[in-house]
Amino acid sequence: MSFPASAPVLADVVRALAVFAHPDDVDFGCAATIATWVDEGVDVSYLLVTRGDSGGSDDIPRAEVGRLREEEQRAAAAAVGVRQVEFLDGYLDGTLAPTLDLRRDITAAIRRFRPDRVLTNSPLRRWEQLVGPGHPDHLAVGEATTCAVYPDARNRFAHQELLAEGLEPWVVREIWYAGGPAPDHAVDVTDRYARKVAAMAAHRSQTGRMDVATWVRDQLTAAADEAGLPAGRLAESFTVLRTG
């Protein structure tokens, strides 16, 4: 199973919400694209479902990991110009499923932020790249977010307790998937390379032993080559779908 061909990208996006499973997911796959959106005047916010408490190295006390990774994510967001970063409570790294509770909490965030565009983990697995995109938490968040975009966020009769909180229905018009099979919408991010490196480097507990600058250049070069961009260009690639 794969995605259909990407739709033309909306030209009038004002707000975008990125919903991902763990701190650093958004930066590994999307930081340079988000920097591009910020530069274009889009108001971008992040929603992280967990604090990544199962990540990090053995020399970091387990009780400190969640707090540390939250701090790292806020620093990474600042590196690309994103100021609004929220974390859900009650969800543990490595245990996620697309439950009704998770759908409700993502729906609440969508109705609160009222984004035109949602960016999230792919709910479809890449069989040729199980490590990273194929993490079960990523797939679960992609599925829960898709269900929150449609039908939950726009349906007045879904999660009716949200109405009592003043969260009226909202229609997301466009959804971008990162990490999925055969992405066919490439964003030229050549001029945002340094900001992606800075965002990745902010996740010191995860990337401290990596040559971040080389890793980023290799990944973005491969995506640009796959998309047929001119030699020397850098890209991040996605699937883009309209929601109705």
N, C-alpha and C positions, 0 to 999 in steps of 0.2 A: 504494500500500500504506500502511496506517495501523495503529495499535495498536487492540486491542479496548478496550471500556470499562474503566476502572479498577476494580480490586477494592476492597472495603472495607479500610481500613487496619488493620493489626494493632495491637492495644491493649496488647500485653505485650512490646514491643521493649526489650531491654536494651542491645544493642550494634549500632552501624551503621558501615559502612565506605563511604566515598566514594572511587570510583576514577575518575580523570579524566586526560586526556591531558597537559594543560599547567598550570603555575601560573596562577592566576586563573580557570580554567574553572569551578571550583566556586563561586567568589565572584560571578562575573557572573550565574550562574543560580540559585544555591542558598543563599547565605550566610545570608539571613534565616531560611530554613526550618531550616537547621542550628542557628542560634542558638535557635530554638524547641525543637528536639529536646534540645539541651543543657539548656535551662531545665526541660524535662520529666524530666531525669535520665538521658537516653540517653547512653551512652559512645560518642562519635563519633571515628573515626580517619580520616585521609586517606592515600590512596596515589596519588602522581603518577607517571605513566609516564615523562615527560621533565622536564627542567629548563627547557624553553622557550627553548632556546639560539638559535632562529631569530627570537625576538621582540625587543622593545626598539627603540630609535631608533638612528640612525646615529652619534650622539655617544657611545654606550657601546661600549667596545672589545669585540669579539666574544668574546674569551677570558674576559671578566668577566660576560657576560650570564647564564650558567647559575648561577653562584654568587649573583649579585645576585637573580635571580628566586626562587631557593630561599629566600633570606633574606626576601624580600617575602612569599612564601607562608606561611612560619612566622609572620610578624607578622600576616598576615590571619587565619590560623587562631586565633591568640590573641585577636583582636578578637571572635570569636564563641564563645570558650570551648573550642576544640579544642586539645589539647596534643600529641597523637600525630600526627606527620606523617612519612611515609616517601616516599622517591623510589627508583624502580628505576634501575639502572645499565645502560648499554649500548643505550639507545633514544634516538634523536635526533629532535628536533622536526622535523616535516615528512616523516618517513620511515616512519610506523607502518603496520602491516598486522596483521590478526588471526591471527598466526602461532601455531604450536604453542608456540614459546618464550614468547611473550607470554601465552598462555593458562596455561602452567605457572607463570609468575611471579605472575600474578594469583591463580591457584589456591593457590599457596603462601601468599600474603597472606591469603586468605580462611580457610584452615585455621589460620593463626597467630592472626588476630584473632577468628575464630569469630563473625561478625556474624549477627544475626537479619535485618537489612535491609542491602541494598547499594544505593547511589545511584550512578548513572553517566551518561555521555554516551548519548544515544539512538543506536542503530545504524541508525535510519531517518532518511532525509533529509527536511528541510522544503523543498520546492521553492520556496515563496514567500519563503524567507529563507535564501539560500545562504550569505551572509556570517555567520560565527560558528558556528551549529549545524551547518552543512554542511561544516565543515572535514574533510578526509579523515582526519586524526588522530582527531577526535572520533568519527567513524563507526567507525573501526577499534577504538578502545578500547571503545566500546559493544558491538560484536560479540564481541570477545575476552572481555570481562567476562561477557557473557551465556553464552558457552560455558564459562567458568570456573565460573559459578554452577550451570549444568546443561549437561553432566553431570559436568564434571571434578572439582569440589571434593567432591562426594558419592561419587564412584566410586573405590573402593579400588584399582582396576586401572588408573586413569589416572595418568600421571606417577609411576610406582611409586618413583622415586628419592626422592620426598617422604616416603615412609614411613620411609626410612632416616634422615631428618632429624627424625623424631618428629612429623611433620605428618599427623595422622589425618584421615580424611574428615569433612566438615562440611556440613550442609544449611542453606543460606540459604533462609529462608521467604518473603522478599518482596524485590522489586526495584523501584526507582524510576528512571524515565528522565527526564532533563532535556534540553530543547532539541528534543524530537521533535515530530512532527505532531499537531495537535489535542489538546493536553494537556487533561485534563478533571478533574484533582484539584487544586483550588486550596487553598493554605495561607494563611490570613489572617496576615500578618506585620507588620501595622501597628505593633505595639509594638516591633518589631525593626528598624525603618527605620534608626535611627542606627548600629546595629552593622553592618548591611550597608554603609552608607556608609563606615564606618571600615575594614571589610575591603577594600572596593574601593580606597579611597585608599591602603592599604598597598602596592598594586601600582603604585608610583610610575613605574616604567619603562614601564608600559602606560597608566596613567590620568592621568599628570601634566598632560596638556594638556586633559583633560576637565573639565567642570563635573559632578563625580561626583554631588553631592547632587541636582541637577536630573535627570540621566540616570536615577538610581535611582528617583526618585519617578515619573518619566514611565513607566518600564517596569513598575513595580509597580502603578501606577494602571491601566494598560492591561490587565494581567493580571486585576486585581480586577474591572474593568468587564466583561471578557469572561466572567468566571465568574458575573456577576450579583450581586456583593457590594454592600452599600449604598454610597452615595456617600461618598467620603472614606476608604474602606478601601484597603489595599494588599495585594497577594498575589504569590506565586510559584506556578507551575502545573507539574504533572508528569503522567506516566502511571504508575500503580501496578499491578503485577501480582504475583500469587501464583506460587510456583514448583512447586507440586504439590498 
